[in-house]
């Protein structure tokens, strides 16, 4: 699972391995799942890690 800047949604959706995060029929725009094809190469894995880390300090905590 990845959490990323929602302004990058269209870019991230185009990546291989992207799967939308859907819970209770609702798609969460700043989250996605990535299947194995999306992180097979070191370049793809590093992209995902940087994507998540870049948004880590900006994302609001989820309300309990």
N, CA, C, O and CB atoms as a CASP TS submission, in Angstrom:
PFRMAT TS
TARGET T0000
AUTHOR 0000-0000-0000
METHOD Language model
MODEL 1
PARENT N/A
ATOM      1  N   UNK     1       0.847  -1.160   0.000  1.00  0.00           N
ATOM      2  CA  UNK     1       0.000   0.000   0.000  1.00  0.00           C
ATOM      3  C   UNK     1       0.898   1.230   0.000  1.00  0.00           C
ATOM      4  O   UNK     1       1.916   1.275   0.690  1.00  0.00           O
ATOM      5  CB  UNK     1      -0.966  -0.006   1.214  1.00  0.00           C
ATOM      6  N   UNK     2       0.503   2.219  -0.782  1.00  0.00           N
ATOM      7  CA  UNK     2       1.245   3.471  -0.862  1.00  0.00           C
ATOM      8  C   UNK     2       0.307   4.638  -0.569  1.00  0.00           C
ATOM      9  O   UNK     2      -0.871   4.618  -0.926  1.00  0.00           O
ATOM     10  CB  UNK     2       1.904   3.634  -2.254  1.00  0.00           C
ATOM     11  N   UNK     3       0.856   5.644   0.085  1.00  0.00           N
ATOM     12  CA  UNK     3       0.131   6.892   0.306  1.00  0.00           C
ATOM     13  C   UNK     3       0.927   7.985  -0.391  1.00  0.00           C
ATOM     14  O   UNK     3       2.134   8.111  -0.181  1.00  0.00           O
ATOM     15  CB  UNK     3      -0.064   7.201   1.849  1.00  0.00           C
ATOM     16  N   UNK     4       0.252   8.773  -1.219  1.00  0.00           N
ATOM     17  CA  UNK     4       0.946   9.749  -2.045  1.00  0.00           C
ATOM     18  C   UNK     4       0.128  11.023  -2.185  1.00  0.00           C
ATOM     19  O   UNK     4      -1.056  11.057  -1.851  1.00  0.00           O
ATOM     20  CB  UNK     4       1.250   9.165  -3.418  1.00  0.00           C
ATOM     21  N   UNK     5       0.774  12.062  -2.680  1.00  0.00           N
ATOM     22  CA  UNK     5       0.128  13.347  -2.889  1.00  0.00           C
ATOM     23  C   UNK     5      -1.034  13.168  -3.876  1.00  0.00           C
ATOM     24  O   UNK     5      -0.820  12.703  -4.996  1.00  0.00           O
ATOM     25  CB  UNK     5       1.151  14.404  -3.412  1.00  0.00           C
ATOM     26  N   UNK     6      -2.255  13.527  -3.479  1.00  0.00           N
ATOM     27  CA  UNK     6      -3.404  13.327  -4.358  1.00  0.00           C
ATOM     28  C   UNK     6      -3.302  14.088  -5.681  1.00  0.00           C
ATOM     29  O   UNK     6      -3.973  13.727  -6.648  1.00  0.00           O
ATOM     30  CB  UNK     6      -4.656  13.740  -3.645  1.00  0.00           C
ATOM     31  N   UNK     7      -2.484  15.123  -5.737  1.00  0.00           N
ATOM     32  CA  UNK     7      -2.314  15.854  -7.002  1.00  0.00           C
ATOM     33  C   UNK     7      -1.574  15.001  -8.038  1.00  0.00           C
ATOM     34  O   UNK     7      -1.559  15.346  -9.219  1.00  0.00           O
ATOM     35  CB  UNK     7      -1.548  17.172  -6.761  1.00  0.00           C
ATOM     36  N   UNK     8      -0.972  13.912  -7.617  1.00  0.00           N
ATOM     37  CA  UNK     8      -0.247  13.009  -8.517  1.00  0.00           C
ATOM     38  C   UNK     8      -1.082  11.792  -8.924  1.00  0.00           C
ATOM     39  O   UNK     8      -0.558  10.854  -9.524  1.00  0.00           O
ATOM     40  CB  UNK     8       1.041  12.544  -7.854  1.00  0.00           C
ATOM     41  N   UNK     9      -2.360  11.804  -8.605  1.00  0.00           N
ATOM     42  CA  UNK     9      -3.236  10.648  -8.831  1.00  0.00           C
ATOM     43  C   UNK     9      -3.154  10.138 -10.280  1.00  0.00           C
ATOM     44  O   UNK     9      -2.960   8.942 -10.500  1.00  0.00           O
ATOM     45  CB  UNK     9      -4.686  11.019  -8.492  1.00  0.00           C
ATOM     46  N   UNK    10      -3.298  11.025 -11.258  1.00  0.00           N
ATOM     47  CA  UNK    10      -3.288  10.585 -12.658  1.00  0.00           C
ATOM     48  C   UNK    10      -1.953   9.961 -13.044  1.00  0.00           C
ATOM     49  O   UNK    10      -1.919   8.961 -13.761  1.00  0.00           O
ATOM     50  CB  UNK    10      -3.594  11.760 -13.584  1.00  0.00           C
ATOM     51  N   UNK    11      -0.865  10.540 -12.577  1.00  0.00           N
ATOM     52  CA  UNK    11       0.465  10.007 -12.874  1.00  0.00           C
ATOM     53  C   UNK    11       0.641   8.615 -12.265  1.00  0.00           C
ATOM     54  O   UNK    11       1.140   7.700 -12.920  1.00  0.00           O
ATOM     55  CB  UNK    11       1.555  10.959 -12.348  1.00  0.00           C
ATOM     56  N   UNK    12       0.231   8.468 -11.022  1.00  0.00           N
ATOM     57  CA  UNK    12       0.404   7.196 -10.317  1.00  0.00           C
ATOM     58  C   UNK    12      -0.491   6.116 -10.929  1.00  0.00           C
ATOM     59  O   UNK    12      -0.080   4.960 -11.032  1.00  0.00           O
ATOM     60  CB  UNK    12       0.088   7.364  -8.814  1.00  0.00           C
ATOM     61  N   UNK    13      -1.698   6.480 -11.331  1.00  0.00           N
ATOM     62  CA  UNK    13      -2.622   5.511 -11.940  1.00  0.00           C
ATOM     63  C   UNK    13      -2.048   4.887 -13.208  1.00  0.00           C
ATOM     64  O   UNK    13      -2.392   3.756 -13.550  1.00  0.00           O
ATOM     65  CB  UNK    13      -3.952   6.183 -12.259  1.00  0.00           C
ATOM     66  N   UNK    14      -1.182   5.607 -13.904  1.00  0.00           N
ATOM     67  CA  UNK    14      -0.602   5.123 -15.161  1.00  0.00           C
ATOM     68  C   UNK    14       0.548   4.139 -14.939  1.00  0.00           C
ATOM     69  O   UNK    14       0.978   3.472 -15.879  1.00  0.00           O
ATOM     70  CB  UNK    14      -0.111   6.297 -15.987  1.00  0.00           C
ATOM     71  N   UNK    15       1.040   4.045 -13.725  1.00  0.00           N
ATOM     72  CA  UNK    15       2.165   3.165 -13.426  1.00  0.00           C
ATOM     73  C   UNK    15       1.728   1.701 -13.434  1.00  0.00           C
ATOM     74  O   UNK    15       0.604   1.367 -13.058  1.00  0.00           O
ATOM     75  CB  UNK    15       2.783   3.528 -12.068  1.00  0.00           C
ATOM     76  N   UNK    16       2.638   0.845 -13.869  1.00  0.00           N
ATOM     77  CA  UNK    16       2.312  -0.581 -13.849  1.00  0.00           C
ATOM     78  C   UNK    16       2.171  -1.034 -12.402  1.00  0.00           C
ATOM     79  O   UNK    16       2.867  -0.539 -11.515  1.00  0.00           O
ATOM     80  CB  UNK    16       3.400  -1.419 -14.588  1.00  0.00           C
ATOM     81  N   UNK    17       1.281  -1.962 -12.177  1.00  0.00           N
ATOM     82  CA  UNK    17       1.057  -2.507 -10.852  1.00  0.00           C
ATOM     83  C   UNK    17       0.062  -1.738 -10.006  1.00  0.00           C
ATOM     84  O   UNK    17      -0.331  -2.206  -8.937  1.00  0.00           O
ATOM     85  CB  UNK    17       2.331  -2.573 -10.139  1.00  0.00           C
ATOM     86  N   UNK    18      -0.356  -0.559 -10.469  1.00  0.00           N
ATOM     87  CA  UNK    18      -1.292   0.262  -9.710  1.00  0.00           C
ATOM     88  C   UNK    18      -2.629  -0.443  -9.537  1.00  0.00           C
ATOM     89  O   UNK    18      -3.175  -1.003 -10.488  1.00  0.00           O
ATOM     90  CB  UNK    18      -1.496   1.606 -10.396  1.00  0.00           C
ATOM     91  N   UNK    19      -3.146  -0.411  -8.325  1.00  0.00           N
ATOM     92  CA  UNK    19      -4.483  -0.899  -8.038  1.00  0.00           C
ATOM     93  C   UNK    19      -5.117   0.104  -7.082  1.00  0.00           C
ATOM     94  O   UNK    19      -4.539   0.413  -6.040  1.00  0.00           O
ATOM     95  CB  UNK    19      -4.461  -2.357  -7.430  1.00  0.00           C
ATOM     96  N   UNK    20      -6.293   0.613  -7.424  1.00  0.00           N
ATOM     97  CA  UNK    20      -6.920   1.596  -6.535  1.00  0.00           C
ATOM     98  C   UNK    20      -7.250   0.975  -5.188  1.00  0.00           C
ATOM     99  O   UNK    20      -7.540  -0.218  -5.096  1.00  0.00           O
ATOM    100  CB  UNK    20      -8.190   2.169  -7.174  1.00  0.00           C
ATOM    101  N   UNK    21      -7.203   1.784  -4.160  1.00  0.00           N
ATOM    102  CA  UNK    21      -7.571   1.321  -2.825  1.00  0.00           C
ATOM    103  C   UNK    21      -9.057   1.608  -2.643  1.00  0.00           C
ATOM    104  O   UNK    21      -9.476   2.763  -2.570  1.00  0.00           O
ATOM    105  CB  UNK    21      -6.704   2.020  -1.702  1.00  0.00           C
ATOM    106  N   UNK    22      -9.836   0.550  -2.574  1.00  0.00           N
ATOM    107  CA  UNK    22     -11.284   0.677  -2.431  1.00  0.00           C
ATOM    108  C   UNK    22     -11.705  -0.060  -1.165  1.00  0.00           C
ATOM    109  O   UNK    22     -11.426  -1.244  -0.983  1.00  0.00           O
ATOM    110  CB  UNK    22     -12.033   0.114  -3.686  1.00  0.00           C
ATOM    111  N   UNK    23     -12.386   0.681  -0.300  1.00  0.00           N
ATOM    112  CA  UNK    23     -12.890   0.095   0.939  1.00  0.00           C
ATOM    113  C   UNK    23     -14.342   0.511   1.104  1.00  0.00           C
ATOM    114  O   UNK    23     -14.678   1.691   1.000  1.00  0.00           O
ATOM    115  CB  UNK    23     -12.034   0.537   2.173  1.00  0.00           C
ATOM    116  N   UNK    24     -15.195  -0.464   1.360  1.00  0.00           N
ATOM    117  CA  UNK    24     -16.630  -0.220   1.530  1.00  0.00           C
ATOM    118  C   UNK    24     -17.206   0.559   0.348  1.00  0.00           C
ATOM    119  O   UNK    24     -18.067   1.423   0.518  1.00  0.00           O
ATOM    120  CB  UNK    24     -16.888   0.543   2.835  1.00  0.00           C
ATOM    121  N   UNK    25     -16.711   0.236  -0.863  1.00  0.00           N
ATOM    122  CA  UNK    25     -17.219   0.845  -2.080  1.00  0.00           C
ATOM    123  C   UNK    25     -16.683   2.236  -2.363  1.00  0.00           C
ATOM    124  O   UNK    25     -17.106   2.864  -3.334  1.00  0.00           O
ATOM    125  CB  UNK    25     -18.684   0.903  -2.015  1.00  0.00           C
ATOM    126  N   UNK    26     -15.780   2.729  -1.562  1.00  0.00           N
ATOM    127  CA  UNK    26     -15.241   4.073  -1.730  1.00  0.00           C
ATOM    128  C   UNK    26     -13.768   3.992  -2.108  1.00  0.00           C
ATOM    129  O   UNK    26     -12.989   3.287  -1.467  1.00  0.00           O
ATOM    130  CB  UNK    26     -15.428   4.905  -0.442  1.00  0.00           C
ATOM    131  N   UNK    27     -13.389   4.736  -3.174  1.00  0.00           N
ATOM    132  CA  UNK    27     -11.987   4.773  -3.570  1.00  0.00           C
ATOM    133  C   UNK    27     -11.282   5.895  -2.815  1.00  0.00           C
ATOM    134  O   UNK    27     -11.745   7.035  -2.792  1.00  0.00           O
ATOM    135  CB  UNK    27     -11.847   4.967  -5.103  1.00  0.00           C
ATOM    136  N   UNK    28     -10.160   5.551  -2.204  1.00  0.00           N
ATOM    137  CA  UNK    28      -9.358   6.521  -1.475  1.00  0.00           C
ATOM    138  C   UNK    28      -8.328   7.104  -2.440  1.00  0.00           C
ATOM    139  O   UNK    28      -7.452   6.390  -2.928  1.00  0.00           O
ATOM    140  CB  UNK    28      -8.665   5.869  -0.231  1.00  0.00           C
ATOM    141  N   UNK    29      -8.439   8.395  -2.709  1.00  0.00           N
ATOM    142  CA  UNK    29      -7.638   9.035  -3.755  1.00  0.00           C
ATOM    143  C   UNK    29      -6.149   9.139  -3.460  1.00  0.00           C
ATOM    144  O   UNK    29      -5.357   9.128  -4.403  1.00  0.00           O
ATOM    145  CB  UNK    29      -8.163  10.388  -4.003  1.00  0.00           C
ATOM    146  N   UNK    30      -5.735   9.238  -2.236  1.00  0.00           N
ATOM    147  CA  UNK    30      -4.305   9.384  -1.986  1.00  0.00           C
ATOM    148  C   UNK    30      -3.633   8.074  -1.570  1.00  0.00           C
ATOM    149  O   UNK    30      -2.513   8.068  -1.057  1.00  0.00           O
ATOM    150  CB  UNK    30      -4.083  10.423  -0.921  1.00  0.00           C
ATOM    151  N   UNK    31      -4.332   6.980  -1.799  1.00  0.00           N
ATOM    152  CA  UNK    31      -3.802   5.655  -1.470  1.00  0.00           C
ATOM    153  C   UNK    31      -3.931   4.729  -2.670  1.00  0.00           C
ATOM    154  O   UNK    31      -4.810   4.905  -3.513  1.00  0.00           O
ATOM    155  CB  UNK    31      -4.537   5.057  -0.249  1.00  0.00           C
ATOM    156  N   UNK    32      -3.054   3.750  -2.737  1.00  0.00           N
ATOM    157  CA  UNK    32      -3.198   2.698  -3.742  1.00  0.00           C
ATOM    158  C   UNK    32      -2.483   1.450  -3.247  1.00  0.00           C
ATOM    159  O   UNK    32      -1.646   1.494  -2.346  1.00  0.00           O
ATOM    160  CB  UNK    32      -2.633   3.152  -5.124  1.00  0.00           C
ATOM    161  N   UNK    33      -2.837   0.365  -3.859  1.00  0.00           N
ATOM    162  CA  UNK    33      -2.093  -0.874  -3.692  1.00  0.00           C
ATOM    163  C   UNK    33      -1.205  -1.004  -4.923  1.00  0.00           C
ATOM    164  O   UNK    33      -1.526  -0.462  -5.981  1.00  0.00           O
ATOM    165  CB  UNK    33      -3.051  -2.128  -3.516  1.00  0.00           C
ATOM    166  N   UNK    34      -0.112  -1.705  -4.793  1.00  0.00           N
ATOM    167  CA  UNK    34       0.772  -1.952  -5.930  1.00  0.00           C
ATOM    168  C   UNK    34       1.055  -3.442  -5.961  1.00  0.00           C
ATOM    169  O   UNK    34       1.572  -4.014  -5.001  1.00  0.00           O
ATOM    170  CB  UNK    34       2.104  -1.116  -5.831  1.00  0.00           C
ATOM    171  N   UNK    35       0.706  -4.066  -7.088  1.00  0.00           N
ATOM    172  CA  UNK    35       0.988  -5.499  -7.175  1.00  0.00           C
ATOM    173  C   UNK    35       2.454  -5.710  -7.580  1.00  0.00           C
ATOM    174  O   UNK    35       3.169  -4.749  -7.864  1.00  0.00           O
ATOM    175  CB  UNK    35       0.029  -6.192  -8.195  1.00  0.00           C
ATOM    176  N   UNK    36       2.879  -6.939  -7.603  1.00  0.00           N
ATOM    177  CA  UNK    36       4.284  -7.283  -7.815  1.00  0.00           C
ATOM    178  C   UNK    36       4.887  -6.676  -9.078  1.00  0.00           C
ATOM    179  O   UNK    36       6.065  -6.320  -9.086  1.00  0.00           O
ATOM    180  CB  UNK    36       4.429  -8.766  -7.871  1.00  0.00           C
ATOM    181  N   UNK    37       4.113  -6.555 -10.124  1.00  0.00           N
ATOM    182  CA  UNK    37       4.661  -6.005 -11.372  1.00  0.00           C
ATOM    183  C   UNK    37       5.066  -4.541 -11.222  1.00  0.00           C
ATOM    184  O   UNK    37       5.846  -4.033 -12.029  1.00  0.00           O
ATOM    185  CB  UNK    37       3.640  -6.142 -12.500  1.00  0.00           C
ATOM    186  N   UNK    38       4.557  -3.865 -10.217  1.00  0.00           N
ATOM    187  CA  UNK    38       4.853  -2.451 -10.012  1.00  0.00           C
ATOM    188  C   UNK    38       6.148  -2.176  -9.271  1.00  0.00           C
ATOM    189  O   UNK    38       6.586  -1.028  -9.205  1.00  0.00           O
ATOM    190  CB  UNK    38       3.744  -1.823  -9.277  1.00  0.00           C
ATOM    191  N   UNK    39       6.770  -3.208  -8.710  1.00  0.00           N
ATOM    192  CA  UNK    39       8.025  -2.982  -7.978  1.00  0.00           C
ATOM    193  C   UNK    39       9.072  -4.046  -8.277  1.00  0.00           C
ATOM    194  O   UNK    39       9.939  -4.320  -7.447  1.00  0.00           O
ATOM    195  CB  UNK    39       7.756  -2.944  -6.483  1.00  0.00           C
ATOM    196  N   UNK    40       8.994  -4.642  -9.456  1.00  0.00           N
ATOM    197  CA  UNK    40       9.952  -5.691  -9.825  1.00  0.00           C
ATOM    198  C   UNK    40      11.368  -5.148 -10.000  1.00  0.00           C
ATOM    199  O   UNK    40      12.340  -5.795  -9.609  1.00  0.00           O
ATOM    200  CB  UNK    40       9.508  -6.373 -11.108  1.00  0.00           C
ATOM    201  N   UNK    41      11.478  -3.961 -10.589  1.00  0.00           N
ATOM    202  CA  UNK    41      12.812  -3.406 -10.812  1.00  0.00           C
ATOM    203  C   UNK    41      13.181  -2.460  -9.670  1.00  0.00           C
ATOM    204  O   UNK    41      12.315  -1.930  -8.975  1.00  0.00           O
ATOM    205  CB  UNK    41      12.878  -2.666 -12.172  1.00  0.00           C
ATOM    206  N   UNK    42      14.461  -2.266  -9.500  1.00  0.00           N
ATOM    207  CA  UNK    42      14.955  -1.362  -8.459  1.00  0.00           C
ATOM    208  C   UNK    42      14.448   0.054  -8.729  1.00  0.00           C
ATOM    209  O   UNK    42      14.088   0.774  -7.797  1.00  0.00           O
ATOM    210  CB  UNK    42      16.511  -1.385  -8.397  1.00  0.00           C
ATOM    211  N   UNK    43      14.419   0.450  -9.985  1.00  0.00           N
ATOM    212  CA  UNK    43      13.951   1.790 -10.366  1.00  0.00           C
ATOM    213  C   UNK    43      12.488   1.989  -9.958  1.00  0.00           C
ATOM    214  O   UNK    43      12.135   3.028  -9.401  1.00  0.00           O
ATOM    215  CB  UNK    43      14.114   2.008 -11.890  1.00  0.00           C
ATOM    216  N   UNK    44      11.646   1.003 -10.233  1.00  0.00           N
ATOM    217  CA  UNK    44      10.224   1.093  -9.870  1.00  0.00           C
ATOM    218  C   UNK    44      10.048   1.120  -8.356  1.00  0.00           C
ATOM    219  O   UNK    44       9.240   1.892  -7.839  1.00  0.00           O
ATOM    220  CB  UNK    44       9.438  -0.089 -10.469  1.00  0.00           C
ATOM    221  N   UNK    45      10.792   0.290  -7.648  1.00  0.00           N
ATOM    222  CA  UNK    45      10.703   0.244  -6.189  1.00  0.00           C
ATOM    223  C   UNK    45      11.128   1.582  -5.587  1.00  0.00           C
ATOM    224  O   UNK    45      10.464   2.102  -4.690  1.00  0.00           O
ATOM    225  CB  UNK    45      11.575  -0.898  -5.627  1.00  0.00           C
ATOM    226  N   UNK    46      12.230   2.135  -6.078  1.00  0.00           N
ATOM    227  CA  UNK    46      12.699   3.420  -5.574  1.00  0.00           C
ATOM    228  C   UNK    46      11.697   4.541  -5.862  1.00  0.00           C
ATOM    229  O   UNK    46      11.511   5.433  -5.034  1.00  0.00           O
ATOM    230  CB  UNK    46      14.053   3.760  -6.188  1.00  0.00           C
ATOM    231  N   UNK    47      11.058   4.501  -7.023  1.00  0.00           N
ATOM    232  CA  UNK    47      10.027   5.492  -7.340  1.00  0.00           C
ATOM    233  C   UNK    47       8.915   5.451  -6.289  1.00  0.00           C
ATOM    234  O   UNK    47       8.505   6.492  -5.777  1.00  0.00           O
ATOM    235  CB  UNK    47       9.442   5.241  -8.755  1.00  0.00           C
ATOM    236  N   UNK    48       8.437   4.266  -5.974  1.00  0.00           N
ATOM    237  CA  UNK    48       7.356   4.128  -4.999  1.00  0.00           C
ATOM    238  C   UNK    48       7.784   4.602  -3.615  1.00  0.00           C
ATOM    239  O   UNK    48       7.021   5.281  -2.927  1.00  0.00           O
ATOM    240  CB  UNK    48       6.891   2.678  -4.929  1.00  0.00           C
ATOM    241  N   UNK    49       8.988   4.252  -3.207  1.00  0.00           N
ATOM    242  CA  UNK    49       9.469   4.679  -1.893  1.00  0.00           C
ATOM    243  C   UNK    49       9.580   6.195  -1.823  1.00  0.00           C
ATOM    244  O   UNK    49       9.170   6.801  -0.833  1.00  0.00           O
ATOM    245  CB  UNK    49      10.827   4.038  -1.581  1.00  0.00           C
ATOM    246  N   UNK    50      10.125   6.809  -2.856  1.00  0.00           N
ATOM    247  CA  UNK    50      10.252   8.266  -2.879  1.00  0.00           C
ATOM    248  C   UNK    50       8.890   8.942  -2.935  1.00  0.00           C
ATOM    249  O   UNK    50       8.685   9.988  -2.319  1.00  0.00           O
ATOM    250  CB  UNK    50      11.099   8.707  -4.070  1.00  0.00           C
ATOM    251  N   UNK    51       7.970   8.353  -3.663  1.00  0.00           N
ATOM    252  CA  UNK    51       6.608   8.877  -3.750  1.00  0.00           C
ATOM    253  C   UNK    51       5.979   8.944  -2.364  1.00  0.00           C
ATOM    254  O   UNK    51       5.385   9.956  -1.992  1.00  0.00           O
ATOM    255  CB  UNK    51       5.748   8.005  -4.688  1.00  0.00           C
ATOM    256  N   UNK    52       6.112   7.871  -1.611  1.00  0.00           N
ATOM    257  CA  UNK    52       5.541   7.810  -0.262  1.00  0.00           C
ATOM    258  C   UNK    52       6.273   8.730   0.707  1.00  0.00           C
ATOM    259  O   UNK    52       5.640   9.459   1.470  1.00  0.00           O
ATOM    260  CB  UNK    52       5.579   6.381   0.260  1.00  0.00           C
ATOM    261  N   UNK    53       7.587   8.699   0.681  1.00  0.00           N
ATOM    262  CA  UNK    53       8.373   9.509   1.610  1.00  0.00           C
ATOM    263  C   UNK    53       8.180  11.006   1.368  1.00  0.00           C
ATOM    264  O   UNK    53       8.179  11.792   2.316  1.00  0.00           O
ATOM    265  CB  UNK    53       9.847   9.153   1.492  1.00  0.00           C
ATOM    266  N   UNK    54       8.020  11.400   0.114  1.00  0.00           N
ATOM    267  CA  UNK    54       7.824  12.812  -0.212  1.00  0.00           C
ATOM    268  C   UNK    54       6.524  13.347   0.373  1.00  0.00           C
ATOM    269  O   UNK    54       6.426  14.533   0.687  1.00  0.00           O
ATOM    270  CB  UNK    54       7.834  13.012  -1.721  1.00  0.00           C
ATOM    271  N   UNK    55       5.543  12.494   0.519  1.00  0.00           N
ATOM    272  CA  UNK    55       4.239  12.924   1.030  1.00  0.00           C
ATOM    273  C   UNK    55       4.079  12.669   2.524  1.00  0.00           C
ATOM    274  O   UNK    55       3.117  13.134   3.136  1.00  0.00           O
ATOM    275  CB  UNK    55       3.135  12.219   0.278  1.00  0.00           C
ATOM    276  N   UNK    56       4.990  11.952   3.094  1.00  0.00           N
ATOM    277  CA  UNK    56       4.875  11.527   4.493  1.00  0.00           C
ATOM    278  C   UNK    56       4.649  12.689   5.457  1.00  0.00           C
ATOM    279  O   UNK    56       3.795  12.587   6.337  1.00  0.00           O
ATOM    280  CB  UNK    56       6.117  10.776   4.900  1.00  0.00           C
ATOM    281  N   UNK    57       5.377  13.770   5.320  1.00  0.00           N
ATOM    282  CA  UNK    57       5.243  14.906   6.233  1.00  0.00           C
ATOM    283  C   UNK    57       4.052  15.803   5.894  1.00  0.00           C
ATOM    284  O   UNK    57       3.621  16.598   6.729  1.00  0.00           O
ATOM    285  CB  UNK    57       6.513  15.727   6.218  1.00  0.00           C
ATOM    286  N   UNK    58       3.518  15.682   4.679  1.00  0.00           N
ATOM    287  CA  UNK    58       2.431  16.549   4.240  1.00  0.00           C
ATOM    288  C   UNK    58       1.053  15.969   4.526  1.00  0.00           C
ATOM    289  O   UNK    58       0.093  16.710   4.733  1.00  0.00           O
ATOM    290  CB  UNK    58       2.563  16.822   2.773  1.00  0.00           C
ATOM    291  N   UNK    59       0.958  14.660   4.536  1.00  0.00           N
ATOM    292  CA  UNK    59      -0.330  13.990   4.717  1.00  0.00           C
ATOM    293  C   UNK    59      -0.908  14.215   6.106  1.00  0.00           C
ATOM    294  O   UNK    59      -0.191  14.213   7.106  1.00  0.00           O
ATOM    295  CB  UNK    59      -0.183  12.506   4.464  1.00  0.00           C
ATOM    296  N   UNK    60      -2.190  14.405   6.143  1.00  0.00           N
ATOM    297  CA  UNK    60      -2.873  14.576   7.421  1.00  0.00           C
ATOM    298  C   UNK    60      -3.125  13.206   8.052  1.00  0.00           C
ATOM    299  O   UNK    60      -3.412  12.242   7.343  1.00  0.00           O
ATOM    300  CB  UNK    60      -4.208  15.351   7.236  1.00  0.00           C
ATOM    301  N   UNK    61      -3.021  13.116   9.359  1.00  0.00           N
ATOM    302  CA  UNK    61      -3.304  11.830  10.012  1.00  0.00           C
ATOM    303  C   UNK    61      -4.769  11.421   9.801  1.00  0.00           C
ATOM    304  O   UNK    61      -5.659  12.266   9.706  1.00  0.00           O
ATOM    305  CB  UNK    61      -2.985  11.912  11.527  1.00  0.00           C
ATOM    306  N   UNK    62      -4.986  10.141   9.734  1.00  0.00           N
ATOM    307  CA  UNK    62      -6.336   9.622   9.597  1.00  0.00           C
ATOM    308  C   UNK    62      -7.035   9.733  10.946  1.00  0.00           C
ATOM    309  O   UNK    62      -6.467   9.390  11.982  1.00  0.00           O
ATOM    310  CB  UNK    62      -6.325   8.150   9.089  1.00  0.00           C
ATOM    311  N   UNK    63      -8.261  10.211  10.919  1.00  0.00           N
ATOM    312  CA  UNK    63      -9.028  10.347  12.162  1.00  0.00           C
ATOM    313  C   UNK    63      -9.425   8.969  12.655  1.00  0.00           C
ATOM    314  O   UNK    63      -9.744   8.084  11.861  1.00  0.00           O
ATOM    315  CB  UNK    63     -10.286  11.238  11.953  1.00  0.00           C
ATOM    316  N   UNK    64      -9.404   8.790  13.966  1.00  0.00           N
ATOM    317  CA  UNK    64      -9.789   7.509  14.556  1.00  0.00           C
ATOM    318  C   UNK    64     -11.275   7.467  14.769  1.00  0.00           C
ATOM    319  O   UNK    64     -11.800   6.468  15.259  1.00  0.00           O
ATOM    320  CB  UNK    64      -9.059   7.268  15.876  1.00  0.00           C
TER
END
